[in-house]
Amino acid sequence: MKTVSIQPGMTVGKGSAPLLLAGHCAIEGPQTIELAKRIADAVADLGFQWVFKASFDKANRTSAGAKRGIGMQQGLDILAEIGQTLKVPLVTDVHLPEQCAAVAAVVDVLQIPAFLCRQTDLLVAAGATGKTVNVKKGQFLAPADMAYAAAKVESTGNHKVLLTERGTFFGYGRLVVDFASLPELQHSGYPVLMYATHAVQAPGGLVGSTGGDWQRAPLLLRAAAATGFDGYFVETHDDPLSSPSDGPNMIPLQHLRKILQNTMAVHQALRAE
């Protein structure tokens, strides 16, 4: 298993503390800074390596009328303030090759959305920044095929790659996670993360938007800890249903610390054997 460096003193892989990507689904404005501070309190002293996540653009929406986000420049300004204030690494999505260089000037990890995980130009542009690239597995993709996505990033000479499981289409409006496929994801040699809150989505489950059930996310987190994932990915909000995107899937902030405590307990128990 390769170890991947996110910033000095933070590496992911065998022997490292588990990575935790946690934050907002979409940057909503200056209030996202306050939410980040509350997440920092919730995850403090749990033993995770925390990276704050929030998106400036939600380009893959169900409806053309859905809110997309605050925009790249204002979003990057808010992310930069969070990083500087809390001294926390940052991750955000990129959707176009031309976004990568500007985003890499602010964040530590560039994230490739699941629906774009085969987009060669985007993967190459993200890799060319030299920053860590987190590629989310497409809901339509066989786990073993993620090695090809990783290879596109590697073609730039960048070997700082993370792969993220977020479920596979199971008929219409449902995702499932195949934990037995973890060895196929690990075959690439890169660390693998579990995106629990997107894996509980019900695509198109609401009128013109995605539904889901956040209460299933803790189960997926514990299962991921028991099966050997290298890190975990959750979105959280103090009032999820007020969020412009993915409200039903986000863990209410008041429950986050307990859920992560249980996840860490399973993670540590497995590795103590």
C-alpha atoms as a printed R data frame, in Angstrom:
    type eleno elety resid chain resno       x      y       z
1   ATOM     1    CA   MET     A     1   0.000  0.000   0.000
2   ATOM     2    CA   LYS     A     2   1.380  3.382  -1.023
3   ATOM     3    CA   THR     A     3   1.324  6.154   1.551
4   ATOM     4    CA   VAL     A     4   0.033  9.462   0.256
5   ATOM     5    CA   SER     A     5   1.141 12.810   1.650
6   ATOM     6    CA   ILE     A     6  -1.467 15.538   1.910
7   ATOM     7    CA   GLN     A     7   0.777 18.068   3.605
8   ATOM     8    CA   PRO     A     8   3.884 17.849   5.822
9   ATOM     9    CA   GLY     A     9   3.048 15.668   8.803
10  ATOM    10    CA   MET     A    10  -0.149 14.241   7.283
11  ATOM    11    CA   THR     A    11   0.077 10.978   5.361
12  ATOM    12    CA   VAL     A    12  -2.598  8.422   4.506
13  ATOM    13    CA   GLY     A    13  -2.059  4.694   4.201
14  ATOM    14    CA   LYS     A    14  -0.750  1.730   6.121
15  ATOM    15    CA   GLY     A    15   0.313  2.647   9.638
16  ATOM    16    CA   SER     A    16  -1.230  6.133   9.491
17  ATOM    17    CA   ALA     A    17  -4.098  7.452  11.557
18  ATOM    18    CA   PRO     A    18  -7.373  7.317   9.577
19  ATOM    19    CA   LEU     A    19  -8.153 10.233   7.334
20  ATOM    20    CA   LEU     A    20 -11.419 12.109   7.848
21  ATOM    21    CA   LEU     A    21 -12.854 14.355   5.162
22  ATOM    22    CA   ALA     A    22 -15.683 16.213   6.860
23  ATOM    23    CA   GLY     A    23 -17.562 19.409   6.204
24  ATOM    24    CA   HIS     A    24 -20.415 21.023   4.331
25  ATOM    25    CA   CYS     A    25 -21.887 19.725   1.115
26  ATOM    26    CA   ALA     A    26 -21.962 23.226  -0.414
27  ATOM    27    CA   ILE     A    27 -20.381 26.473   0.732
28  ATOM    28    CA   GLU     A    28 -23.329 28.658   1.697
29  ATOM    29    CA   GLY     A    29 -21.494 31.848   2.649
30  ATOM    30    CA   PRO     A    30 -19.590 33.167   5.689
31  ATOM    31    CA   GLN     A    31 -21.681 30.885   7.926
32  ATOM    32    CA   THR     A    32 -19.633 27.997   6.539
33  ATOM    33    CA   ILE     A    33 -16.673 29.382   8.500
34  ATOM    34    CA   GLU     A    34 -18.635 29.077  11.752
35  ATOM    35    CA   LEU     A    35 -19.721 25.561  10.851
36  ATOM    36    CA   ALA     A    36 -16.089 24.595  10.243
37  ATOM    37    CA   LYS     A    37 -15.221 25.789  13.741
38  ATOM    38    CA   ARG     A    38 -17.980 23.627  15.201
39  ATOM    39    CA   ILE     A    39 -16.786 20.607  13.239
40  ATOM    40    CA   ALA     A    40 -13.287 21.231  14.587
41  ATOM    41    CA   ASP     A    41 -14.699 21.008  18.114
42  ATOM    42    CA   ALA     A    42 -16.656 17.844  17.265
43  ATOM    43    CA   VAL     A    43 -13.661 15.954  15.852
44  ATOM    44    CA   ALA     A    44 -11.079 17.210  18.334
45  ATOM    45    CA   ASP     A    45  -9.039 14.499  20.100
46  ATOM    46    CA   LEU     A    46 -10.783 11.607  18.318
47  ATOM    47    CA   GLY     A    47  -7.600 10.520  16.540
48  ATOM    48    CA   PHE     A    48  -8.574 11.305  12.944
49  ATOM    49    CA   GLN     A    49  -6.505 13.331  10.498
50  ATOM    50    CA   TRP     A    50  -9.155 15.883   9.565
51  ATOM    51    CA   VAL     A    51  -9.441 17.670   6.224
52  ATOM    52    CA   PHE     A    52 -12.257 20.207   5.840
53  ATOM    53    CA   LYS     A    53 -14.484 19.724   2.783
54  ATOM    54    CA   ALA     A    54 -16.954 22.049   1.103
55  ATOM    55    CA   SER     A    55 -17.902 22.632  -2.537
56  ATOM    56    CA   PHE     A    56 -18.079 25.991  -4.304
57  ATOM    57    CA   ASP     A    57 -20.097 24.498  -7.166
58  ATOM    58    CA   LYS     A    58 -22.541 21.585  -7.276
59  ATOM    59    CA   ALA     A    59 -22.504 21.013 -11.013
60  ATOM    60    CA   ASN     A    60 -24.097 17.542 -11.013
61  ATOM    61    CA   ARG     A    61 -27.618 18.472  -9.949
62  ATOM    62    CA   THR     A    62 -30.845 16.609 -10.734
63  ATOM    63    CA   SER     A    63 -32.730 19.691 -11.946
64  ATOM    64    CA   ALA     A    64 -31.587 22.686 -13.996
65  ATOM    65    CA   GLY     A    65 -33.310 24.869 -11.409
66  ATOM    66    CA   ALA     A    66 -31.383 23.486  -8.440
67  ATOM    67    CA   LYS     A    67 -28.986 25.789  -6.586
68  ATOM    68    CA   ARG     A    68 -25.410 25.255  -7.730
69  ATOM    69    CA   GLY     A    69 -23.350 27.055  -5.156
70  ATOM    70    CA   ILE     A    70 -21.596 30.267  -4.286
71  ATOM    71    CA   GLY     A    71 -19.116 30.287  -7.189
72  ATOM    72    CA   MET     A    72 -15.414 29.567  -7.436
73  ATOM    73    CA   GLN     A    73 -13.778 32.833  -6.395
74  ATOM    74    CA   GLN     A    74 -15.982 33.564  -3.390
75  ATOM    75    CA   GLY     A    75 -15.881 29.906  -2.425
76  ATOM    76    CA   LEU     A    76 -12.083 29.760  -2.552
77  ATOM    77    CA   ASP     A    77 -11.869 32.932  -0.446
78  ATOM    78    CA   ILE     A    78 -14.023 31.298   2.239
79  ATOM    79    CA   LEU     A    79 -12.034 28.068   2.091
80  ATOM    80    CA   ALA     A    80  -8.779 29.991   2.419
81  ATOM    81    CA   GLU     A    81 -10.069 31.751   5.519
82  ATOM    82    CA   ILE     A    82 -11.098 28.422   7.062
83  ATOM    83    CA   GLY     A    83  -7.693 26.926   6.329
84  ATOM    84    CA   GLN     A    84  -5.829 29.883   7.783
85  ATOM    85    CA   THR     A    85  -8.054 30.266  10.841
86  ATOM    86    CA   LEU     A    86  -8.253 26.606  11.843
87  ATOM    87    CA   LYS     A    87  -4.900 25.449  10.417
88  ATOM    88    CA   VAL     A    88  -6.730 22.601   8.688
89  ATOM    89    CA   PRO     A    89  -6.084 21.130   5.222
90  ATOM    90    CA   LEU     A    90  -8.815 21.645   2.628
91  ATOM    91    CA   VAL     A    91 -10.523 19.603  -0.082
92  ATOM    92    CA   THR     A    92 -12.997 20.744  -2.721
93  ATOM    93    CA   ASP     A    93 -14.381 19.522  -6.053
94  ATOM    94    CA   VAL     A    94 -13.193 20.525  -9.499
95  ATOM    95    CA   HIS     A    95 -15.401 20.015 -12.538
96  ATOM    96    CA   LEU     A    96 -13.362 21.502 -15.377
97  ATOM    97    CA   PRO     A    97  -9.660 21.213 -16.276
98  ATOM    98    CA   GLU     A    98  -9.276 24.996 -16.294
99  ATOM    99    CA   GLN     A    99 -10.358 25.187 -12.634
100 ATOM   100    CA   CYS     A   100  -7.569 22.978 -11.331
101 ATOM   101    CA   ALA     A   101  -4.632 25.394 -11.118
102 ATOM   102    CA   ALA     A   102  -6.618 28.130  -9.345
103 ATOM   103    CA   VAL     A   103  -8.162 25.668  -6.897
104 ATOM   104    CA   ALA     A   104  -4.789 24.034  -6.195
105 ATOM   105    CA   ALA     A   105  -3.430 27.424  -5.117
106 ATOM   106    CA   VAL     A   106  -5.825 27.303  -2.139
107 ATOM   107    CA   VAL     A   107  -6.617 23.682  -1.253
108 ATOM   108    CA   ASP     A   108  -4.543 20.616  -0.412
109 ATOM   109    CA   VAL     A   109  -6.719 17.980  -2.124
110 ATOM   110    CA   LEU     A   110  -8.528 18.274  -5.457
111 ATOM   111    CA   GLN     A   111 -11.581 16.046  -5.635
112 ATOM   112    CA   ILE     A   112 -12.910 14.500  -8.831
113 ATOM   113    CA   PRO     A   113 -16.705 14.024  -8.717
114 ATOM   114    CA   ALA     A   114 -17.983 10.497  -9.255
115 ATOM   115    CA   PHE     A   115 -19.724 11.259 -12.536
116 ATOM   116    CA   LEU     A   116 -16.434 12.696 -13.893
117 ATOM   117    CA   CYS     A   117 -14.059  9.950 -12.757
118 ATOM   118    CA   ARG     A   118 -13.326  8.885 -16.361
119 ATOM   119    CA   GLN     A   119 -12.769 12.416 -17.716
120 ATOM   120    CA   THR     A   120  -9.171 12.198 -18.896
121 ATOM   121    CA   ASP     A   121  -8.531 15.927 -19.335
122 ATOM   122    CA   LEU     A   122  -9.844 16.674 -15.841
123 ATOM   123    CA   LEU     A   123  -7.799 13.904 -14.185
124 ATOM   124    CA   VAL     A   124  -4.637 14.971 -15.994
125 ATOM   125    CA   ALA     A   125  -5.137 18.648 -15.139
126 ATOM   126    CA   ALA     A   126  -5.713 17.786 -11.479
127 ATOM   127    CA   GLY     A   127  -2.624 15.565 -11.418
128 ATOM   128    CA   ALA     A   128  -0.510 18.240 -13.059
129 ATOM   129    CA   THR     A   129  -1.028 20.555 -10.076
130 ATOM   130    CA   GLY     A   130   1.062 18.219  -7.904
131 ATOM   131    CA   LYS     A   131  -1.603 18.269  -5.222
132 ATOM   132    CA   THR     A   132  -3.258 15.149  -3.807
133 ATOM   133    CA   VAL     A   133  -6.157 14.035  -6.030
134 ATOM   134    CA   ASN     A   134  -9.163 12.237  -4.531
135 ATOM   135    CA   VAL     A   135 -11.100 10.360  -7.217
136 ATOM   136    CA   LYS     A   136 -14.625  9.318  -6.286
137 ATOM   137    CA   LYS     A   137 -15.700  6.031  -7.850
138 ATOM   138    CA   GLY     A   138 -18.469  6.430 -10.393
139 ATOM   139    CA   GLN     A   139 -21.744  4.825  -9.373
140 ATOM   140    CA   PHE     A   140 -21.649  3.059 -12.752
141 ATOM   141    CA   LEU     A   141 -18.047  1.818 -12.552
142 ATOM   142    CA   ALA     A   142 -16.619 -1.571 -11.642
143 ATOM   143    CA   PRO     A   143 -14.278 -1.172  -8.640
144 ATOM   144    CA   ALA     A   144 -11.252 -2.616 -10.466
145 ATOM   145    CA   ASP     A   145 -11.602  0.035 -13.174
146 ATOM   146    CA   MET     A   146 -10.633  2.757 -10.727
147 ATOM   147    CA   ALA     A   147  -7.037  1.704 -11.376
148 ATOM   148    CA   TYR     A   148  -7.378  3.338 -14.811
149 ATOM   149    CA   ALA     A   149  -8.518  6.612 -13.266
150 ATOM   150    CA   ALA     A   150  -5.538  6.519 -10.913
151 ATOM   151    CA   ALA     A   151  -3.223  5.809 -13.854
152 ATOM   152    CA   LYS     A   152  -4.435  8.966 -15.630
153 ATOM   153    CA   VAL     A   153  -3.376 11.037 -12.627
154 ATOM   154    CA   GLU     A   154  -0.097  9.085 -12.429
155 ATOM   155    CA   SER     A   155   0.624  9.907 -16.070
156 ATOM   156    CA   THR     A   156   1.544 13.432 -14.909
157 ATOM   157    CA   GLY     A   157   4.166 12.072 -12.510
158 ATOM   158    CA   ASN     A   158   1.843 12.690  -9.552
159 ATOM   159    CA   HIS     A   159   1.416  9.613  -7.357
160 ATOM   160    CA   LYS     A   160  -0.610 11.327  -4.628
161 ATOM   161    CA   VAL     A   161  -3.948  9.648  -5.271
162 ATOM   162    CA   LEU     A   162  -6.856  8.694  -3.033
163 ATOM   163    CA   LEU     A   163  -9.805  6.564  -4.166
164 ATOM   164    CA   THR     A   164 -13.256  6.974  -2.652
165 ATOM   165    CA   GLU     A   165 -16.094  4.452  -2.579
166 ATOM   166    CA   ARG     A   166 -19.549  6.050  -2.683
167 ATOM   167    CA   GLY     A   167 -21.851  3.222  -3.714
168 ATOM   168    CA   THR     A   168 -23.023  1.609  -6.941
169 ATOM   169    CA   PHE     A   169 -26.341  1.979  -8.752
170 ATOM   170    CA   PHE     A   170 -28.772 -0.772  -7.770
171 ATOM   171    CA   GLY     A   171 -31.716 -0.331 -10.076
172 ATOM   172    CA   TYR     A   172 -33.393  3.073 -10.054
173 ATOM   173    CA   GLY     A   173 -33.067  5.453  -7.122
174 ATOM   174    CA   ARG     A   174 -30.871  3.288  -4.910
175 ATOM   175    CA   LEU     A   175 -27.172  2.837  -4.188
176 ATOM   176    CA   VAL     A   176 -25.486 -0.106  -2.498
177 ATOM   177    CA   VAL     A   177 -21.951 -0.550  -1.164
178 ATOM   178    CA   ASP     A   178 -20.228 -3.825  -1.972
179 ATOM   179    CA   PHE     A   179 -17.725 -4.252   0.851
180 ATOM   180    CA   ALA     A   180 -16.452 -7.467  -0.736
181 ATOM   181    CA   SER     A   181 -15.044 -5.324  -3.565
182 ATOM   182    CA   LEU     A   182 -12.588 -3.488  -1.295
183 ATOM   183    CA   PRO     A   183  -9.628 -5.656  -2.417
184 ATOM   184    CA   GLU     A   184 -10.328 -4.630  -6.016
185 ATOM   185    CA   LEU     A   185 -10.160 -0.955  -5.055
186 ATOM   186    CA   GLN     A   186  -7.015 -1.586  -3.019
187 ATOM   187    CA   HIS     A   187  -5.365 -3.363  -5.950
188 ATOM   188    CA   SER     A   188  -4.310  0.036  -7.310
189 ATOM   189    CA   GLY     A   189  -2.108  0.358  -4.233
190 ATOM   190    CA   TYR     A   190  -3.676  3.643  -3.150
191 ATOM   191    CA   PRO     A   191  -5.551  4.421   0.081
192 ATOM   192    CA   VAL     A   192  -9.321  3.949  -0.103
193 ATOM   193    CA   LEU     A   193 -11.935  6.095   1.651
194 ATOM   194    CA   MET     A   194 -15.621  5.467   2.400
195 ATOM   195    CA   TYR     A   195 -17.954  8.342   1.489
196 ATOM   196    CA   ALA     A   196 -20.738  7.331   3.834
197 ATOM   197    CA   THR     A   197 -23.136 10.231   3.392
198 ATOM   198    CA   HIS     A   198 -23.211 10.060  -0.415
199 ATOM   199    CA   ALA     A   199 -23.509  6.274  -0.361
200 ATOM   200    CA   VAL     A   200 -26.903  6.669   1.367
201 ATOM   201    CA   GLN     A   201 -28.292  8.870  -1.390
202 ATOM   202    CA   ALA     A   202 -31.459  7.996  -3.278
203 ATOM   203    CA   PRO     A   203 -30.712  9.594  -6.676
204 ATOM   204    CA   GLY     A   204 -33.779 11.434  -7.929
205 ATOM   205    CA   GLY     A   205 -35.642 10.246  -4.840
206 ATOM   206    CA   LEU     A   206 -37.307 13.609  -4.260
207 ATOM   207    CA   VAL     A   207 -39.131 15.790  -6.743
208 ATOM   208    CA   GLY     A   208 -36.305 17.241  -8.842
209 ATOM   209    CA   SER     A   209 -33.603 16.459  -6.296
210 ATOM   210    CA   THR     A   210 -31.731 13.657  -4.556
211 ATOM   211    CA   GLY     A   211 -33.167 12.034  -1.456
212 ATOM   212    CA   GLY     A   212 -31.583  9.675   1.030
213 ATOM   213    CA   ASP     A   213 -31.327  8.721   4.687
214 ATOM   214    CA   TRP     A   214 -28.405  9.911   6.801
215 ATOM   215    CA   GLN     A   215 -29.294  7.419   9.553
216 ATOM   216    CA   ARG     A   216 -27.759  4.656   7.422
217 ATOM   217    CA   ALA     A   217 -24.406  6.452   7.258
218 ATOM   218    CA   PRO     A   218 -23.198  5.348  10.722
219 ATOM   219    CA   LEU     A   219 -23.726  1.719   9.690
220 ATOM   220    CA   LEU     A   220 -21.577  2.215   6.595
221 ATOM   221    CA   LEU     A   221 -18.884  3.963   8.632
222 ATOM   222    CA   ARG     A   222 -18.657  1.114  11.124
223 ATOM   223    CA   ALA     A   223 -18.640 -1.456   8.321
224 ATOM   224    CA   ALA     A   224 -15.890  0.469   6.533
225 ATOM   225    CA   ALA     A   225 -13.834  0.592   9.729
226 ATOM   226    CA   ALA     A   226 -14.262 -3.157  10.185
227 ATOM   227    CA   THR     A   227 -13.287 -4.024   6.622
228 ATOM   228    CA   GLY     A   228 -10.090 -1.997   6.419
229 ATOM   229    CA   PHE     A   229 -10.768  1.345   4.738
230 ATOM   230    CA   ASP     A   230  -8.021  3.939   5.225
231 ATOM   231    CA   GLY     A   231 -10.334  6.840   5.890
232 ATOM   232    CA   TYR     A   232 -13.863  8.176   5.986
233 ATOM   233    CA   PHE     A   233 -15.799 10.952   4.298
234 ATOM   234    CA   VAL     A   234 -18.911 12.560   5.776
235 ATOM   235    CA   GLU     A   235 -20.890 15.711   5.259
236 ATOM   236    CA   THR     A   236 -22.567 17.405   8.181
237 ATOM   237    CA   HIS     A   237 -24.752 20.422   8.866
238 ATOM   238    CA   ASP     A   238 -26.359 22.029  11.899
239 ATOM   239    CA   ASP     A   239 -29.709 22.131  10.031
240 ATOM   240    CA   PRO     A   240 -29.397 19.636   7.149
241 ATOM   241    CA   LEU     A   241 -32.808 20.141   5.588
242 ATOM   242    CA   SER     A   242 -32.069 23.845   5.126
243 ATOM   243    CA   SER     A   243 -29.029 23.029   2.992
244 ATOM   244    CA   PRO     A   244 -29.275 23.787  -0.737
245 ATOM   245    CA   SER     A   245 -28.047 20.266  -1.569
246 ATOM   246    CA   ASP     A   246 -27.994 16.759  -0.091
247 ATOM   247    CA   GLY     A   247 -29.821 17.740   3.085
248 ATOM   248    CA   PRO     A   248 -31.386 14.303   3.747
249 ATOM   249    CA   ASN     A   249 -27.980 12.637   3.565
250 ATOM   250    CA   MET     A   250 -25.931 14.915   5.829
251 ATOM   251    CA   ILE     A   251 -25.322 13.913   9.428
252 ATOM   252    CA   PRO     A   252 -26.831 16.446  11.840
253 ATOM   253    CA   LEU     A   253 -23.904 18.133  13.551
254 ATOM   254    CA   GLN     A   254 -25.153 17.275  17.036
255 ATOM   255    CA   HIS     A   255 -24.719 13.561  16.235
256 ATOM   256    CA   LEU     A   256 -21.348 13.792  14.492
257 ATOM   257    CA   ARG     A   257 -18.987 13.321  17.433
258 ATOM   258    CA   LYS     A   258 -20.724 10.216  18.797
259 ATOM   259    CA   ILE     A   259 -20.884  8.618  15.351
260 ATOM   260    CA   LEU     A   260 -17.187  9.258  14.776
261 ATOM   261    CA   GLN     A   261 -16.307  7.955  18.236
262 ATOM   262    CA   ASN     A   262 -18.014  4.671  17.368
263 ATOM   263    CA   THR     A   263 -16.267  4.559  13.997
264 ATOM   264    CA   MET     A   264 -12.877  5.082  15.595
265 ATOM   265    CA   ALA     A   265 -13.591  2.407  18.210
266 ATOM   266    CA   VAL     A   266 -14.174 -0.166  15.452
267 ATOM   267    CA   HIS     A   267 -11.158  1.081  13.496
268 ATOM   268    CA   GLN     A   268  -8.889  0.677  16.507
269 ATOM   269    CA   ALA     A   269 -10.314 -2.690  17.494
270 ATOM   270    CA   LEU     A   270  -9.591 -4.139  14.053
271 ATOM   271    CA   ARG     A   271  -6.033 -2.878  14.005
272 ATOM   272    CA   ALA     A   272  -5.320 -4.046  17.556
273 ATOM   273    CA   GLU     A   273  -5.637 -7.695  16.486
